[in-house]
């Protein structure tokens, strides 16, 4: 099922402090942009051999917001960040797996 995940809409929340993804199955995920930046899966942020993050969380400001969001085909989003980073491609299943809502957090337990 996860491989078929696609977003219905991707938009900032009304207050502009979070990113809202409404999924085709009706689920709504709201992310603090910094959490998305910290989850970057690119080779510059994750060791390609161990899979461990190499991005120092201290280097990412609390209030960071993307300067651009692009669709990558039908399977992912790509963010451009004000720190110049723009190589991370976030597949839909990755974004859904890091959904911070209580229902998804409960599933992870």
Jmol script that loads the backbone (N, CA, C; Angstrom):
load data "model"
ATOM      1  N   UNK A   1       0.815  -1.197   0.000  1.00  0.00           N
ATOM      2  CA  UNK A   1       0.000   0.000   0.000  1.00  0.00           C
ATOM      3  C   UNK A   1       0.855   1.255   0.000  1.00  0.00           C
ATOM      4  N   UNK A   2       1.910   1.279   0.787  1.00  0.00           N
ATOM      5  CA  UNK A   2       2.725   2.486   0.900  1.00  0.00           C
ATOM      6  C   UNK A   2       3.325   2.907  -0.450  1.00  0.00           C
ATOM      7  N   UNK A   3       3.656   1.978  -1.295  1.00  0.00           N
ATOM      8  CA  UNK A   3       4.262   2.319  -2.573  1.00  0.00           C
ATOM      9  C   UNK A   3       3.310   3.118  -3.464  1.00  0.00           C
ATOM     10  N   UNK A   4       2.009   3.020  -3.209  1.00  0.00           N
ATOM     11  CA  UNK A   4       1.028   3.725  -4.017  1.00  0.00           C
ATOM     12  C   UNK A   4       0.618   5.066  -3.417  1.00  0.00           C
ATOM     13  N   UNK A   5       1.266   5.483  -2.354  1.00  0.00           N
ATOM     14  CA  UNK A   5       0.908   6.748  -1.726  1.00  0.00           C
ATOM     15  C   UNK A   5       1.180   7.913  -2.661  1.00  0.00           C
ATOM     16  N   UNK A   6       0.220   8.817  -2.720  1.00  0.00           N
ATOM     17  CA  UNK A   6       0.393  10.069  -3.448  1.00  0.00           C
ATOM     18  C   UNK A   6      -0.388  11.127  -2.722  1.00  0.00           C
ATOM     19  N   UNK A   7       0.072  12.323  -2.799  1.00  0.00           N
ATOM     20  CA  UNK A   7      -0.613  13.425  -2.140  1.00  0.00           C
ATOM     21  C   UNK A   7      -1.729  13.959  -3.015  1.00  0.00           C
ATOM     22  N   UNK A   8      -2.768  14.379  -2.358  1.00  0.00           N
ATOM     23  CA  UNK A   8      -3.850  15.083  -3.037  1.00  0.00           C
ATOM     24  C   UNK A   8      -3.469  16.561  -3.154  1.00  0.00           C
ATOM     25  N   UNK A   9      -3.020  17.144  -2.032  1.00  0.00           N
ATOM     26  CA  UNK A   9      -2.566  18.537  -2.039  1.00  0.00           C
ATOM     27  C   UNK A   9      -1.362  18.694  -1.122  1.00  0.00           C
ATOM     28  N   UNK A  10      -0.525  19.656  -1.447  1.00  0.00           N
ATOM     29  CA  UNK A  10       0.614  20.047  -0.629  1.00  0.00           C
ATOM     30  C   UNK A  10       0.536  21.557  -0.525  1.00  0.00           C
ATOM     31  N   UNK A  11       0.437  22.070   0.709  1.00  0.00           N
ATOM     32  CA  UNK A  11       0.263  23.511   0.889  1.00  0.00           C
ATOM     33  C   UNK A  11       0.725  23.921   2.279  1.00  0.00           C
ATOM     34  N   UNK A  12       1.053  25.200   2.461  1.00  0.00           N
ATOM     35  CA  UNK A  12       1.358  25.663   3.817  1.00  0.00           C
ATOM     36  C   UNK A  12       0.061  25.728   4.627  1.00  0.00           C
ATOM     37  N   UNK A  13       0.187  25.608   5.948  1.00  0.00           N
ATOM     38  CA  UNK A  13      -0.982  25.782   6.805  1.00  0.00           C
ATOM     39  C   UNK A  13      -1.365  27.259   6.808  1.00  0.00           C
ATOM     40  N   UNK A  14      -2.529  27.553   7.374  1.00  0.00           N
ATOM     41  CA  UNK A  14      -3.019  28.928   7.387  1.00  0.00           C
ATOM     42  C   UNK A  14      -2.036  29.892   8.049  1.00  0.00           C
ATOM     43  N   UNK A  15      -1.349  29.433   9.102  1.00  0.00           N
ATOM     44  CA  UNK A  15      -0.404  30.306   9.796  1.00  0.00           C
ATOM     45  C   UNK A  15       0.973  30.343   9.124  1.00  0.00           C
ATOM     46  N   UNK A  16       1.176  29.514   8.080  1.00  0.00           N
ATOM     47  CA  UNK A  16       2.434  29.502   7.346  1.00  0.00           C
ATOM     48  C   UNK A  16       3.590  28.868   8.089  1.00  0.00           C
ATOM     49  N   UNK A  17       3.328  28.237   9.221  1.00  0.00           N
ATOM     50  CA  UNK A  17       4.406  27.664  10.031  1.00  0.00           C
ATOM     51  C   UNK A  17       4.615  26.171   9.821  1.00  0.00           C
ATOM     52  N   UNK A  18       3.710  25.541   9.105  1.00  0.00           N
ATOM     53  CA  UNK A  18       3.806  24.106   8.856  1.00  0.00           C
ATOM     54  C   UNK A  18       3.467  23.836   7.397  1.00  0.00           C
ATOM     55  N   UNK A  19       3.790  22.633   6.978  1.00  0.00           N
ATOM     56  CA  UNK A  19       3.446  22.181   5.634  1.00  0.00           C
ATOM     57  C   UNK A  19       2.385  21.102   5.779  1.00  0.00           C
ATOM     58  N   UNK A  20       1.278  21.268   5.074  1.00  0.00           N
ATOM     59  CA  UNK A  20       0.183  20.299   5.141  1.00  0.00           C
ATOM     60  C   UNK A  20       0.155  19.478   3.865  1.00  0.00           C
ATOM     61  N   UNK A  21       0.099  18.159   4.063  1.00  0.00           N
ATOM     62  CA  UNK A  21      -0.111  17.245   2.948  1.00  0.00           C
ATOM     63  C   UNK A  21      -1.425  16.526   3.205  1.00  0.00           C
ATOM     64  N   UNK A  22      -2.334  16.645   2.256  1.00  0.00           N
ATOM     65  CA  UNK A  22      -3.581  15.885   2.307  1.00  0.00           C
ATOM     66  C   UNK A  22      -3.386  14.711   1.362  1.00  0.00           C
ATOM     67  N   UNK A  23      -3.457  13.505   1.930  1.00  0.00           N
ATOM     68  CA  UNK A  23      -3.211  12.290   1.168  1.00  0.00           C
ATOM     69  C   UNK A  23      -4.479  11.828   0.477  1.00  0.00           C
ATOM     70  N   UNK A  24      -4.324  11.078  -0.565  1.00  0.00           N
ATOM     71  CA  UNK A  24      -5.471  10.580  -1.336  1.00  0.00           C
ATOM     72  C   UNK A  24      -6.404   9.710  -0.509  1.00  0.00           C
ATOM     73  N   UNK A  25      -5.875   9.093   0.562  1.00  0.00           N
ATOM     74  CA  UNK A  25      -6.738   8.283   1.424  1.00  0.00           C
ATOM     75  C   UNK A  25      -7.452   9.127   2.479  1.00  0.00           C
ATOM     76  N   UNK A  26      -7.288  10.468   2.419  1.00  0.00           N
ATOM     77  CA  UNK A  26      -7.969  11.374   3.327  1.00  0.00           C
ATOM     78  C   UNK A  26      -7.167  11.760   4.557  1.00  0.00           C
ATOM     79  N   UNK A  27      -6.072  11.073   4.805  1.00  0.00           N
ATOM     80  CA  UNK A  27      -5.232  11.412   5.956  1.00  0.00           C
ATOM     81  C   UNK A  27      -4.594  12.782   5.734  1.00  0.00           C
ATOM     82  N   UNK A  28      -4.421  13.545   6.811  1.00  0.00           N
ATOM     83  CA  UNK A  28      -3.779  14.857   6.737  1.00  0.00           C
ATOM     84  C   UNK A  28      -2.540  14.840   7.618  1.00  0.00           C
ATOM     85  N   UNK A  29      -1.404  15.219   7.032  1.00  0.00           N
ATOM     86  CA  UNK A  29      -0.138  15.321   7.765  1.00  0.00           C
ATOM     87  C   UNK A  29       0.269  16.785   7.789  1.00  0.00           C
ATOM     88  N   UNK A  30       0.678  17.270   8.964  1.00  0.00           N
ATOM     89  CA  UNK A  30       1.204  18.625   9.080  1.00  0.00           C
ATOM     90  C   UNK A  30       2.592  18.557   9.683  1.00  0.00           C
ATOM     91  N   UNK A  31       3.568  19.066   8.937  1.00  0.00           N
ATOM     92  CA  UNK A  31       4.971  18.971   9.313  1.00  0.00           C
ATOM     93  C   UNK A  31       5.537  20.340   9.664  1.00  0.00           C
ATOM     94  N   UNK A  32       6.364  20.390  10.689  1.00  0.00           N
ATOM     95  CA  UNK A  32       7.201  21.556  10.927  1.00  0.00           C
ATOM     96  C   UNK A  32       8.310  21.439   9.878  1.00  0.00           C
ATOM     97  N   UNK A  33       8.549  22.467   9.071  1.00  0.00           N
ATOM     98  CA  UNK A  33       9.530  22.337   7.987  1.00  0.00           C
ATOM     99  C   UNK A  33      10.906  21.849   8.438  1.00  0.00           C
ATOM    100  N   UNK A  34      11.340  22.230   9.622  1.00  0.00           N
ATOM    101  CA  UNK A  34      12.653  21.786  10.106  1.00  0.00           C
ATOM    102  C   UNK A  34      12.719  20.259  10.182  1.00  0.00           C
ATOM    103  N   UNK A  35      11.619  19.621  10.566  1.00  0.00           N
ATOM    104  CA  UNK A  35      11.633  18.153  10.661  1.00  0.00           C
ATOM    105  C   UNK A  35      11.824  17.519   9.287  1.00  0.00           C
ATOM    106  N   UNK A  36      11.294  18.159   8.259  1.00  0.00           N
ATOM    107  CA  UNK A  36      11.491  17.661   6.899  1.00  0.00           C
ATOM    108  C   UNK A  36      12.957  17.841   6.489  1.00  0.00           C
ATOM    109  N   UNK A  37      13.525  19.001   6.788  1.00  0.00           N
ATOM    110  CA  UNK A  37      14.936  19.251   6.457  1.00  0.00           C
ATOM    111  C   UNK A  37      15.842  18.244   7.156  1.00  0.00           C
ATOM    112  N   UNK A  38      15.546  17.936   8.428  1.00  0.00           N
ATOM    113  CA  UNK A  38      16.367  16.989   9.183  1.00  0.00           C
ATOM    114  C   UNK A  38      16.219  15.561   8.675  1.00  0.00           C
ATOM    115  N   UNK A  39      15.126  15.271   7.975  1.00  0.00           N
ATOM    116  CA  UNK A  39      14.897  13.924   7.436  1.00  0.00           C
ATOM    117  C   UNK A  39      15.407  13.768   6.010  1.00  0.00           C
ATOM    118  N   UNK A  40      16.179  14.721   5.531  1.00  0.00           N
ATOM    119  CA  UNK A  40      16.664  14.664   4.149  1.00  0.00           C
ATOM    120  C   UNK A  40      17.392  13.347   3.891  1.00  0.00           C
ATOM    121  N   UNK A  41      16.983  12.625   2.837  1.00  0.00           N
ATOM    122  CA  UNK A  41      17.580  11.325   2.548  1.00  0.00           C
ATOM    123  C   UNK A  41      18.767  11.358   1.583  1.00  0.00           C
ATOM    124  N   UNK A  42      19.239  12.541   1.205  1.00  0.00           N
ATOM    125  CA  UNK A  42      20.284  12.605   0.176  1.00  0.00           C
ATOM    126  C   UNK A  42      21.631  12.128   0.712  1.00  0.00           C
ATOM    127  N   UNK A  43      22.559  11.839  -0.197  1.00  0.00           N
ATOM    128  CA  UNK A  43      23.886  11.337   0.162  1.00  0.00           C
ATOM    129  C   UNK A  43      24.697  12.358   0.951  1.00  0.00           C
ATOM    130  N   UNK A  44      24.360  13.628   0.853  1.00  0.00           N
ATOM    131  CA  UNK A  44      25.059  14.646   1.635  1.00  0.00           C
ATOM    132  C   UNK A  44      24.581  14.717   3.075  1.00  0.00           C
ATOM    133  N   UNK A  45      23.411  14.148   3.347  1.00  0.00           N
ATOM    134  CA  UNK A  45      22.824  14.199   4.698  1.00  0.00           C
ATOM    135  C   UNK A  45      22.761  12.843   5.384  1.00  0.00           C
ATOM    136  N   UNK A  46      22.962  11.781   4.619  1.00  0.00           N
ATOM    137  CA  UNK A  46      22.912  10.419   5.157  1.00  0.00           C
ATOM    138  C   UNK A  46      24.103   9.634   4.609  1.00  0.00           C
ATOM    139  N   UNK A  47      24.811   8.956   5.502  1.00  0.00           N
ATOM    140  CA  UNK A  47      25.935   8.120   5.072  1.00  0.00           C
ATOM    141  C   UNK A  47      25.391   6.994   4.208  1.00  0.00           C
ATOM    142  N   UNK A  48      25.880   6.886   2.991  1.00  0.00           N
ATOM    143  CA  UNK A  48      25.317   5.912   2.062  1.00  0.00           C
ATOM    144  C   UNK A  48      25.629   4.470   2.415  1.00  0.00           C
ATOM    145  N   UNK A  49      26.623   4.233   3.258  1.00  0.00           N
ATOM    146  CA  UNK A  49      26.958   2.865   3.651  1.00  0.00           C
ATOM    147  C   UNK A  49      26.224   2.419   4.914  1.00  0.00           C
ATOM    148  N   UNK A  50      26.192   3.289   5.917  1.00  0.00           N
ATOM    149  CA  UNK A  50      25.569   2.911   7.185  1.00  0.00           C
ATOM    150  C   UNK A  50      24.095   3.314   7.262  1.00  0.00           C
ATOM    151  N   UNK A  51      23.705   4.304   6.444  1.00  0.00           N
ATOM    152  CA  UNK A  51      22.341   4.812   6.524  1.00  0.00           C
ATOM    153  C   UNK A  51      22.130   5.786   7.670  1.00  0.00           C
ATOM    154  N   UNK A  52      23.193   6.100   8.399  1.00  0.00           N
ATOM    155  CA  UNK A  52      23.077   7.042   9.519  1.00  0.00           C
ATOM    156  C   UNK A  52      23.106   8.484   9.027  1.00  0.00           C
ATOM    157  N   UNK A  53      22.290   9.335   9.662  1.00  0.00           N
ATOM    158  CA  UNK A  53      22.310  10.757   9.300  1.00  0.00           C
ATOM    159  C   UNK A  53      23.673  11.384   9.587  1.00  0.00           C
ATOM    160  N   UNK A  54      24.124  12.226   8.669  1.00  0.00           N
ATOM    161  CA  UNK A  54      25.370  12.964   8.873  1.00  0.00           C
ATOM    162  C   UNK A  54      25.096  14.455   9.050  1.00  0.00           C
ATOM    163  N   UNK A  55      23.864  14.865   8.820  1.00  0.00           N
ATOM    164  CA  UNK A  55      23.484  16.265   8.985  1.00  0.00           C
ATOM    165  C   UNK A  55      23.463  16.606  10.470  1.00  0.00           C
ATOM    166  N   UNK A  56      24.196  17.633  10.853  1.00  0.00           N
ATOM    167  CA  UNK A  56      24.220  18.092  12.238  1.00  0.00           C
ATOM    168  C   UNK A  56      22.945  18.897  12.510  1.00  0.00           C
ATOM    169  N   UNK A  57      22.063  18.409  13.385  1.00  0.00           N
ATOM    170  CA  UNK A  57      20.819  19.143  13.667  1.00  0.00           C
ATOM    171  C   UNK A  57      21.064  20.571  14.150  1.00  0.00           C
ATOM    172  N   UNK A  58      22.205  20.807  14.806  1.00  0.00           N
ATOM    173  CA  UNK A  58      22.519  22.157  15.281  1.00  0.00           C
ATOM    174  C   UNK A  58      22.721  23.143  14.127  1.00  0.00           C
ATOM    175  N   UNK A  59      23.015  22.622  12.943  1.00  0.00           N
ATOM    176  CA  UNK A  59      23.257  23.488  11.784  1.00  0.00           C
ATOM    177  C   UNK A  59      21.968  23.923  11.089  1.00  0.00           C
ATOM    178  N   UNK A  60      20.843  23.384  11.532  1.00  0.00           N
ATOM    179  CA  UNK A  60      19.545  23.698  10.908  1.00  0.00           C
ATOM    180  C   UNK A  60      18.754  24.603  11.844  1.00  0.00           C
ATOM    181  N   UNK A  61      18.506  25.851  11.449  1.00  0.00           N
ATOM    182  CA  UNK A  61      17.787  26.774  12.316  1.00  0.00           C
ATOM    183  C   UNK A  61      16.364  26.304  12.626  1.00  0.00           C
ATOM    184  N   UNK A  62      15.881  26.647  13.808  1.00  0.00           N
ATOM    185  CA  UNK A  62      14.535  26.263  14.243  1.00  0.00           C
ATOM    186  C   UNK A  62      13.453  26.730  13.271  1.00  0.00           C
ATOM    187  N   UNK A  63      13.529  27.924  12.787  1.00  0.00           N
ATOM    188  CA  UNK A  63      12.463  28.487  11.957  1.00  0.00           C
ATOM    189  C   UNK A  63      12.654  28.333  10.464  1.00  0.00           C
ATOM    190  N   UNK A  64      13.461  27.373  10.040  1.00  0.00           N
ATOM    191  CA  UNK A  64      13.749  27.215   8.611  1.00  0.00           C
ATOM    192  C   UNK A  64      12.471  26.856   7.834  1.00  0.00           C
ATOM    193  N   UNK A  65      12.332  27.444   6.679  1.00  0.00           N
ATOM    194  CA  UNK A  65      11.226  27.152   5.772  1.00  0.00           C
ATOM    195  C   UNK A  65      11.785  26.976   4.369  1.00  0.00           C
ATOM    196  N   UNK A  66      11.198  26.077   3.592  1.00  0.00           N
ATOM    197  CA  UNK A  66      11.690  25.922   2.221  1.00  0.00           C
ATOM    198  C   UNK A  66      11.420  27.183   1.411  1.00  0.00           C
ATOM    199  N   UNK A  67      12.312  27.475   0.471  1.00  0.00           N
ATOM    200  CA  UNK A  67      12.107  28.604  -0.432  1.00  0.00           C
ATOM    201  C   UNK A  67      11.385  28.165  -1.695  1.00  0.00           C
ATOM    202  N   UNK A  68      11.380  26.846  -1.950  1.00  0.00           N
ATOM    203  CA  UNK A  68      10.662  26.285  -3.101  1.00  0.00           C
ATOM    204  C   UNK A  68      10.369  24.816  -2.832  1.00  0.00           C
ATOM    205  N   UNK A  69       9.248  24.358  -3.385  1.00  0.00           N
ATOM    206  CA  UNK A  69       8.874  22.946  -3.325  1.00  0.00           C
ATOM    207  C   UNK A  69       8.481  22.540  -4.731  1.00  0.00           C
ATOM    208  N   UNK A  70       9.094  21.468  -5.221  1.00  0.00           N
ATOM    209  CA  UNK A  70       8.824  20.987  -6.570  1.00  0.00           C
ATOM    210  C   UNK A  70       8.362  19.535  -6.521  1.00  0.00           C
ATOM    211  N   UNK A  71       7.456  19.187  -7.403  1.00  0.00           N
ATOM    212  CA  UNK A  71       7.083  17.787  -7.567  1.00  0.00           C
ATOM    213  C   UNK A  71       8.158  17.099  -8.390  1.00  0.00           C
ATOM    214  N   UNK A  72       8.487  15.872  -8.015  1.00  0.00           N
ATOM    215  CA  UNK A  72       9.421  15.046  -8.783  1.00  0.00           C
ATOM    216  C   UNK A  72       8.574  13.901  -9.333  1.00  0.00           C
ATOM    217  N   UNK A  73       8.263  14.009 -10.596  1.00  0.00           N
ATOM    218  CA  UNK A  73       7.380  13.015 -11.202  1.00  0.00           C
ATOM    219  C   UNK A  73       6.102  12.872 -10.408  1.00  0.00           C
ATOM    220  N   UNK A  74       5.674  11.632 -10.236  1.00  0.00           N
ATOM    221  CA  UNK A  74       4.462  11.353  -9.470  1.00  0.00           C
ATOM    222  C   UNK A  74       4.794  10.685  -8.148  1.00  0.00           C
ATOM    223  N   UNK A  75       6.083  10.698  -7.772  1.00  0.00           N
ATOM    224  CA  UNK A  75       6.480   9.898  -6.623  1.00  0.00           C
ATOM    225  C   UNK A  75       7.129  10.662  -5.474  1.00  0.00           C
ATOM    226  N   UNK A  76       7.405  11.952  -5.617  1.00  0.00           N
ATOM    227  CA  UNK A  76       8.175  12.616  -4.564  1.00  0.00           C
ATOM    228  C   UNK A  76       8.053  14.135  -4.630  1.00  0.00           C
ATOM    229  N   UNK A  77       8.591  14.763  -3.591  1.00  0.00           N
ATOM    230  CA  UNK A  77       8.778  16.211  -3.543  1.00  0.00           C
ATOM    231  C   UNK A  77      10.268  16.493  -3.392  1.00  0.00           C
ATOM    232  N   UNK A  78      10.660  17.658  -3.880  1.00  0.00           N
ATOM    233  CA  UNK A  78      12.026  18.134  -3.687  1.00  0.00           C
ATOM    234  C   UNK A  78      11.927  19.548  -3.130  1.00  0.00           C
ATOM    235  N   UNK A  79      12.674  19.797  -2.057  1.00  0.00           N
ATOM    236  CA  UNK A  79      12.648  21.090  -1.385  1.00  0.00           C
ATOM    237  C   UNK A  79      13.945  21.841  -1.649  1.00  0.00           C
ATOM    238  N   UNK A  80      13.835  23.137  -1.818  1.00  0.00           N
ATOM    239  CA  UNK A  80      15.011  24.004  -1.842  1.00  0.00           C
ATOM    240  C   UNK A  80      14.970  24.786  -0.532  1.00  0.00           C
ATOM    241  N   UNK A  81      16.087  24.765   0.195  1.00  0.00           N
ATOM    242  CA  UNK A  81      16.152  25.381   1.516  1.00  0.00           C
ATOM    243  C   UNK A  81      17.008  26.637   1.471  1.00  0.00           C
ATOM    244  N   UNK A  82      16.777  27.575   2.378  1.00  0.00           N
ATOM    245  CA  UNK A  82      17.548  28.821   2.360  1.00  0.00           C
ATOM    246  C   UNK A  82      19.036  28.627   2.665  1.00  0.00           C
ATOM    247  N   UNK A  83      19.414  27.447   3.177  1.00  0.00           N
ATOM    248  CA  UNK A  83      20.838  27.179   3.416  1.00  0.00           C
ATOM    249  C   UNK A  83      21.537  26.695   2.143  1.00  0.00           C
ATOM    250  N   UNK A  84      20.799  26.708   1.009  1.00  0.00           N
ATOM    251  CA  UNK A  84      21.370  26.308  -0.271  1.00  0.00           C
ATOM    252  C   UNK A  84      21.184  24.837  -0.595  1.00  0.00           C
ATOM    253  N   UNK A  85      20.675  24.066   0.335  1.00  0.00           N
ATOM    254  CA  UNK A  85      20.510  22.629   0.112  1.00  0.00           C
ATOM    255  C   UNK A  85      19.252  22.380  -0.718  1.00  0.00           C
ATOM    256  N   UNK A  86      19.405  21.593  -1.793  1.00  0.00           N
ATOM    257  CA  UNK A  86      18.241  21.312  -2.645  1.00  0.00           C
ATOM    258  C   UNK A  86      18.354  19.965  -3.359  1.00  0.00           C
ATOM    259  N   UNK A  87      19.185  19.064  -2.831  1.00  0.00           N
ATOM    260  CA  UNK A  87      19.392  17.792  -3.523  1.00  0.00           C
ATOM    261  C   UNK A  87      18.538  16.648  -2.985  1.00  0.00           C
ATOM    262  N   UNK A  88      17.887  16.839  -1.865  1.00  0.00           N
ATOM    263  CA  UNK A  88      17.088  15.763  -1.291  1.00  0.00           C
ATOM    264  C   UNK A  88      15.783  15.552  -2.038  1.00  0.00           C
ATOM    265  N   UNK A  89      15.500  14.317  -2.371  1.00  0.00           N
ATOM    266  CA  UNK A  89      14.224  13.947  -2.979  1.00  0.00           C
ATOM    267  C   UNK A  89      13.477  13.117  -1.943  1.00  0.00           C
ATOM    268  N   UNK A  90      12.273  13.545  -1.597  1.00  0.00           N
ATOM    269  CA  UNK A  90      11.475  12.937  -0.544  1.00  0.00           C
ATOM    270  C   UNK A  90      10.317  12.158  -1.169  1.00  0.00           C
ATOM    271  N   UNK A  91      10.461  10.851  -1.319  1.00  0.00           N
ATOM    272  CA  UNK A  91       9.353  10.055  -1.863  1.00  0.00           C
ATOM    273  C   UNK A  91       8.133  10.142  -0.943  1.00  0.00           C
ATOM    274  N   UNK A  92       6.960   9.950  -1.535  1.00  0.00           N
ATOM    275  CA  UNK A  92       5.720  10.032  -0.755  1.00  0.00           C
ATOM    276  C   UNK A  92       5.750   9.099   0.443  1.00  0.00           C
ATOM    277  N   UNK A  93       6.267   7.878   0.269  1.00  0.00           N
ATOM    278  CA  UNK A  93       6.257   6.931   1.395  1.00  0.00           C
ATOM    279  C   UNK A  93       7.162   7.404   2.528  1.00  0.00           C
ATOM    280  N   UNK A  94       8.264   8.091   2.221  1.00  0.00           N
ATOM    281  CA  UNK A  94       9.105   8.661   3.276  1.00  0.00           C
ATOM    282  C   UNK A  94       8.332   9.741   4.027  1.00  0.00           C
ATOM    283  N   UNK A  95       7.706  10.643   3.288  1.00  0.00           N
ATOM    284  CA  UNK A  95       6.954  11.712   3.937  1.00  0.00           C
ATOM    285  C   UNK A  95       5.834  11.153   4.812  1.00  0.00           C
ATOM    286  N   UNK A  96       5.152  10.133   4.320  1.00  0.00           N
ATOM    287  CA  UNK A  96       4.081   9.540   5.133  1.00  0.00           C
ATOM    288  C   UNK A  96       4.666   8.863   6.368  1.00  0.00           C
ATOM    289  N   UNK A  97       5.828   8.235   6.236  1.00  0.00           N
ATOM    290  CA  UNK A  97       6.430   7.529   7.374  1.00  0.00           C
ATOM    291  C   UNK A  97       6.890   8.466   8.485  1.00  0.00           C
ATOM    292  N   UNK A  98       7.135   9.735   8.164  1.00  0.00           N
ATOM    293  CA  UNK A  98       7.552  10.692   9.192  1.00  0.00           C
ATOM    294  C   UNK A  98       6.407  11.595   9.624  1.00  0.00           C
ATOM    295  N   UNK A  99       5.176  11.233   9.264  1.00  0.00           N
ATOM    296  CA  UNK A  99       4.011  12.014   9.680  1.00  0.00           C
ATOM    297  C   UNK A  99       4.004  12.123  11.204  1.00  0.00           C
ATOM    298  N   UNK A 100       3.921  13.347  11.731  1.00  0.00           N
ATOM    299  CA  UNK A 100       3.992  13.522  13.176  1.00  0.00           C
ATOM    300  C   UNK A 100       2.648  13.428  13.907  1.00  0.00           C
ATOM    301  N   UNK A 101       1.574  13.107  13.219  1.00  0.00           N
ATOM    302  CA  UNK A 101       0.265  13.098  13.877  1.00  0.00           C
ATOM    303  C   UNK A 101       0.188  11.974  14.918  1.00  0.00           C
ATOM    304  N   UNK A 102      -0.657  12.113  15.922  1.00  0.00           N
ATOM    305  CA  UNK A 102      -0.777  11.088  16.965  1.00  0.00           C
ATOM    306  C   UNK A 102      -1.147   9.701  16.422  1.00  0.00           C
ATOM    307  N   UNK A 103      -2.012   9.623  15.417  1.00  0.00           N
ATOM    308  CA  UNK A 103      -2.407   8.319  14.873  1.00  0.00           C
ATOM    309  C   UNK A 103      -1.209   7.597  14.257  1.00  0.00           C
ATOM    310  N   UNK A 104      -0.387   8.311  13.507  1.00  0.00           N
ATOM    311  CA  UNK A 104       0.795   7.684  12.891  1.00  0.00           C
ATOM    312  C   UNK A 104       1.850   7.352  13.942  1.00  0.00           C
ATOM    313  N   UNK A 105       2.018   8.213  14.938  1.00  0.00           N
ATOM    314  CA  UNK A 105       2.979   7.932  16.012  1.00  0.00           C
ATOM    315  C   UNK A 105       2.575   6.677  16.767  1.00  0.00           C
ATOM    316  N   UNK A 106       1.292   6.465  16.963  1.00  0.00           N
ATOM    317  CA  UNK A 106       0.792   5.270  17.636  1.00  0.00           C
ATOM    318  C   UNK A 106       1.085   4.017  16.821  1.00  0.00           C
ATOM    319  N   UNK A 107       0.967   4.108  15.501  1.00  0.00           N
ATOM    320  CA  UNK A 107       1.243   2.954  14.620  1.00  0.00           C
ATOM    321  C   UNK A 107       2.706   2.532  14.712  1.00  0.00           C
ATOM    322  N   UNK A 108       3.597   3.501  14.939  1.00  0.00           N
ATOM    323  CA  UNK A 108       5.036   3.208  14.986  1.00  0.00           C
ATOM    324  C   UNK A 108       5.430   2.451  16.243  1.00  0.00           C
ATOM    325  N   UNK A 109       4.603   2.469  17.263  1.00  0.00           N
ATOM    326  CA  UNK A 109       4.936   1.789  18.544  1.00  0.00           C
ATOM    327  C   UNK A 109       4.839   0.305  18.427  1.00  0.00           C
TER     328      UNK A 109
END
end "model"
wireframe off; spacefill off
backbone 0.3
color backbone group
